[in-house]
Amino acid sequence: MYWCSPHLHSLSFSRSKNEPLETLNFSLNRIMAKAGGKGVNLKDKLDGNELDLSLSDLNEVPVKELAALPKATILDLSCNNLTSLPSDFCSLTHLVKLDLSKNQLQQLPSDFGRLVNLQHLDLLNNRLAMLPVSFAQLKNLKWLDLKDNPLDPILAKVAGDCLDEKQCKQAAIRVLQHMKAIQSEQDRERQRRLQAERAMEKKREAEQRAREAQERELRRREKAEEKERRRREYDALRAARQEMETQTKKESSEIPKPSSVSHPSQLPRHRRSWFQALLKLLLLIFLCALSTVAVCRVTELQRQSLCISVNALYEDVVTALKSHKIVQNVLHQNSQQ
């Protein structure tokens, strides 16, 4: 009969007639003085290339002390109280055979695959559900036991039972293939994400370049429009200045000399024509008005409403003229003659 318990200090049995007790061996209960093996010289426990720290009531692995013993390629940490392995445990790349059975490990370090020289791995009776993806890097692994762990159903099916040497070797091969497939899928997914991120980054860069190009084009148009506006203002100002200079020259050329006497015959032809037309128009209006007054005062139409208004207007004009001094003087001179 064999017990693996780091806490076993004493054991009592009642004498059985059918099964007499022959041997009771407590030699496996080698309790280390301090948790983690600190304060204990591990060299004293080294037997050739094998270091046995099983049944040592360990709560943590003395990695620093183990790293100082590269000769210890076989390490037995079974039957302890280990719930996790420190990340620097994976620096023990000299390990060839590792026994972590009958602990309370819930997971292995993410870089467990750094133990590339590992050939024999015993993880019996722990609390493992999954293995790290880096497990696929254990290319030298030849033997693996994952029994009595709450494994993921797919992983448990891949690992199978490790009831004999052949099954444990097959478990190592199948689990490595399974983890390599997972690693490949994760690598592809990572590559897809990376490509998607790169595509998104290129899209953002293209959009940024497009925005910058639009801004540059907008600034270019604004500058061109501003330049065109200034050019139009300059042309308009220049044309106005030229027009003003031309008008000034024209007016100065049309001003008569002081010594000369203006005569209608000396006026420009177009001015004479306008003047003659104006005189003719005034004369025509005067004749029409005179004819209207004569008709309204002499004929029988004088009782019509239009003629009444014309006669009243005529009387008002005559009265106004008579009240003017110049007209009074003229009338007075005529009466004296």
C-alpha positions in Angstrom: 0.0 0.0 0.0 1.3 3.5 -1.0 0.2 7.0 0.1 1.4 10.3 -1.5 0.6 13.0 1.1 3.0 15.7 2.2 1.0 16.2 5.4 1.2 12.5 6.6 3.1 12.4 10.0 1.5 9.4 11.7 -0.7 6.5 10.9 -2.3 3.8 13.1 -3.9 0.5 12.1 -5.9 -2.0 14.0 -4.5 -5.5 13.8 -6.3 -7.6 11.2 -6.4 -11.3 11.4 -6.9 -11.7 7.6 -4.3 -9.2 6.5 -1.4 -8.9 8.9 0.6 -5.7 8.7 4.2 -6.5 7.5 5.8 -3.1 6.6 4.9 0.6 7.0 7.4 3.0 5.3 7.4 6.8 6.1 10.6 7.4 4.3 8.9 9.4 1.5 7.7 12.1 3.9 10.9 14.2 3.7 9.6 17.6 4.9 11.8 20.5 4.0 12.6 22.9 6.8 11.1 26.0 5.1 8.4 26.5 2.5 9.8 26.8 -1.0 13.0 24.9 -0.1 14.6 28.1 1.1 17.3 27.5 3.7 17.9 23.9 2.4 20.9 23.0 0.3 19.5 21.4 -2.8 22.9 19.9 -3.7 22.5 17.5 -0.8 19.4 16.1 -2.6 21.0 15.8 -6.0 21.6 12.2 -7.0 23.6 12.3 -10.3 21.4 14.2 -12.7 18.2 13.7 -10.7 16.8 16.1 -8.1 13.9 14.7 -6.0 11.8 17.4 -4.2 8.7 15.3 -4.0 6.7 15.2 -0.8 8.4 18.3 0.4 5.4 20.4 1.3 6.4 23.0 -1.3 4.1 25.9 -1.9 6.4 27.5 -4.5 9.2 26.3 -6.7 12.8 27.4 -5.7 13.6 28.5 -9.2 16.7 30.5 -8.3 18.3 27.5 -6.5 17.3 25.1 -9.3 18.8 27.4 -12.0 22.1 27.0 -10.1 22.0 23.3 -10.7 22.0 22.9 -14.5 23.2 19.3 -14.0 19.8 18.4 -12.6 18.1 17.4 -15.8 15.5 15.3 -14.0 13.3 17.1 -11.5 10.6 15.5 -9.4 8.2 18.0 -7.8 5.3 15.6 -7.3 3.1 15.4 -4.2 3.5 19.0 -3.2 1.1 22.0 -2.7 1.9 23.9 -5.9 -1.0 25.9 -7.3 1.1 27.7 -10.0 4.5 27.9 -11.5 6.4 31.2 -11.6 7.1 32.7 -15.1 10.9 32.3 -14.5 10.4 28.5 -14.1 10.5 28.4 -17.9 14.1 29.5 -17.8 15.1 26.0 -16.6 15.7 24.9 -20.2 18.1 22.2 -19.1 15.2 20.0 -17.8 14.7 16.8 -19.7 12.2 15.0 -17.4 9.7 16.8 -15.2 7.3 15.3 -12.7 4.5 17.8 -11.5 1.9 15.1 -10.7 -0.4 15.3 -7.7 -0.2 19.0 -7.1 -2.9 21.7 -7.5 -1.8 23.4 -10.6 -4.6 25.3 -12.4 -2.5 26.5 -15.3 1.0 26.4 -16.8 3.0 29.6 -17.6 2.2 31.0 -21.1 5.8 30.5 -22.2 6.0 26.9 -21.0 7.2 26.0 -24.5 10.6 27.5 -23.7 11.4 24.1 -22.0 12.5 22.8 -25.5 14.6 20.0 -24.1 11.8 18.4 -22.2 11.1 14.8 -23.2 9.0 13.4 -20.3 6.2 15.4 -18.6 4.0 14.1 -15.9 0.9 16.3 -15.0 -1.2 13.6 -13.4 -3.9 14.7 -10.9 -3.8 18.5 -11.1 -6.5 21.1 -11.9 -5.6 21.8 -15.5 -8.3 22.6 -18.0 -6.2 23.9 -20.9 -2.6 24.0 -22.0 -0.7 27.1 -23.1 -0.4 27.5 -26.9 3.4 27.6 -26.5 3.1 23.9 -25.5 3.3 23.2 -29.3 7.0 24.2 -29.1 8.0 21.2 -27.0 9.2 19.4 -30.1 11.3 16.9 -28.1 8.4 15.7 -25.9 8.0 11.9 -26.1 5.9 11.1 -23.0 2.9 12.9 -21.5 0.4 12.1 -18.8 -2.7 14.3 -18.3 -5.0 11.9 -16.5 -7.2 13.1 -13.6 -7.4 16.8 -14.7 -10.6 18.7 -15.5 -9.5 19.0 -19.1 -11.4 20.7 -21.9 -13.5 17.9 -23.6 -11.6 18.3 -26.9 -8.2 18.3 -25.2 -9.2 15.3 -23.1 -10.3 13.4 -26.1 -7.0 14.2 -27.9 -4.9 13.2 -24.9 -6.8 9.9 -24.2 -5.7 7.6 -21.4 -2.2 7.1 -20.2 -2.5 3.6 -18.8 0.8 2.3 -20.1 4.0 3.5 -21.7 2.6 3.2 -25.2 -0.5 5.3 -24.5 1.5 8.0 -22.8 3.8 8.3 -25.8 0.8 8.5 -28.1 -0.7 11.2 -25.9 2.5 13.2 -26.3 2.3 13.0 -30.1 -1.4 13.7 -30.3 -1.4 16.6 -27.9 1.6 18.2 -29.6 -0.2 18.0 -33.0 -3.4 19.4 -31.4 -1.5 22.3 -29.9 0.3 23.0 -33.1 -3.0 23.2 -34.9 -4.3 25.6 -32.3 -1.1 27.6 -32.6 -1.4 27.7 -36.4 -5.0 28.8 -36.2 -4.1 31.5 -33.7 -1.2 32.6 -36.0 -3.6 32.8 -38.9 -6.1 34.7 -36.9 -3.3 37.0 -35.7 -2.2 37.4 -39.3 -5.8 38.2 -40.3 -6.1 40.8 -37.6 -2.7 42.2 -38.5 -3.8 42.4 -42.2 -7.1 43.9 -41.2 -5.3 46.5 -39.0 -2.9 47.3 -41.8 -5.8 47.6 -44.3 -7.6 49.9 -41.9 -4.4 51.9 -41.4 -3.9 52.2 -45.1 -7.6 53.3 -45.5 -7.1 55.9 -42.7 -3.9 57.1 -44.4 -5.7 57.2 -47.8 -8.6 59.2 -46.3 -6.1 61.5 -44.6 -4.2 62.0 -47.9 -7.6 62.7 -49.6 -8.5 65.2 -47.0 -5.2 66.9 -47.2 -5.5 67.0 -51.0 -8.9 68.5 -50.8 -7.6 71.1 -48.3 -4.7 71.9 -50.6 -7.1 72.2 -53.6 -9.4 74.4 -51.6 -6.6 76.7 -50.6 -5.3 76.8 -54.2 -8.8 77.8 -55.4 -9.1 80.4 -52.7 -5.7 81.8 -53.7 -6.7 81.8 -57.4 -10.0 83.5 -56.7 -8.3 86.1 -54.5 -5.7 86.7 -57.2 -8.5 87.0 -59.8 -10.4 89.4 -57.6 -7.4 91.6 -57.1 -6.7 91.5 -60.9 -10.2 92.6 -61.7 -10.0 95.4 -59.1 -6.7 96.4 -60.6 -8.1 96.3 -64.2 -11.2 98.3 -63.1 -9.1 100.9 -61.3 -6.8 101.2 -64.3 -9.7 101.5 -66.7 -11.3 104.1 -64.5 -8.1 106.0 -64.3 -7.7 105.9 -68.1 -11.3 106.9 -68.6 -10.8 109.9 -66.2 -7.6 110.9 -68.0 -9.4 110.6 -71.4 -12.4 112.6 -70.1 -10.1 115.3 -68.7 -8.2 115.6 -72.0 -11.5 115.8 -73.9 -12.9 118.5 -71.6 -9.7 120.5 -71.7 -9.7 120.3 -75.5 -13.4 121.5 -75.7 -12.9 124.6 -73.5 -12.8 127.7 -75.8 -10.0 130.2 -75.6 -10.8 133.5 -73.7 -10.0 135.7 -76.7 -12.3 134.0 -79.0 -16.1 134.7 -79.3 -18.4 131.9 -79.4 -20.7 131.8 -82.4 -23.3 129.3 -83.2 -21.4 128.5 -86.4 -18.3 127.7 -84.3 -20.2 125.2 -82.1 -19.6 121.5 -82.9 -22.1 120.1 -85.4 -23.7 117.7 -83.0 -24.2 120.5 -80.4 -25.8 122.7 -83.1 -28.2 120.0 -84.1 -29.3 119.5 -80.5 -29.7 123.3 -80.1 -31.7 123.7 -83.2 -33.9 120.8 -82.3 -34.6 122.3 -78.9 -35.5 125.6 -80.4 -37.9 124.0 -82.8 -39.5 122.1 -80.0 -40.0 125.2 -77.9 -41.4 127.1 -80.8 -43.8 124.3 -81.6 -45.0 124.1 -78.0 -45.4 127.9 -78.0 -47.4 127.9 -81.2 -49.6 125.1 -79.9 -50.3 126.9 -76.7 -51.0 130.1 -78.6 -53.4 128.4 -80.9 -55.2 126.7 -78.1 -55.7 130.0 -76.3 -56.9 131.7 -79.5 -59.4 129.0 -80.1 -60.7 129.0 -76.6 -61.1 132.8 -76.4 -62.5 133.5 -79.9 -64.6 130.5 -80.9 -67.7 129.1 -79.4 -65.6 126.4 -77.6 -64.8 128.9 -74.9 -67.7 127.5 -72.8 -66.2 124.0 -72.8 -64.6 122.8 -69.6 -61.2 122.5 -71.2 -61.3 126.0 -72.6 -62.6 127.4 -69.3 -59.4 125.9 -67.7 -57.2 127.3 -70.5 -58.8 130.7 -70.3 -58.3 130.7 -66.5 -54.7 129.7 -66.9 -54.3 132.4 -69.5 -55.7 135.1 -67.2 -53.4 133.9 -64.4 -50.3 134.1 -66.6 -51.3 137.6 -67.9 -51.9 138.8 -64.3 -48.5 137.4 -63.2 -46.7 139.0 -66.1 -48.3 142.4 -65.4 -47.2 142.2 -61.8 -43.6 141.7 -62.9 -41.5 145.0 -62.8 -39.9 144.5 -66.1 -43.2 143.8 -67.9 -44.7 146.9 -66.1 -41.9 149.1 -67.4 -42.3 147.8 -70.9 -46.1 148.4 -70.8 -45.6 151.8 -69.3 -43.1 152.8 -72.1 -45.5 151.5 -74.8 -48.4 153.5 -73.3 -46.4 156.7 -73.3 -45.5 156.3 -76.9 
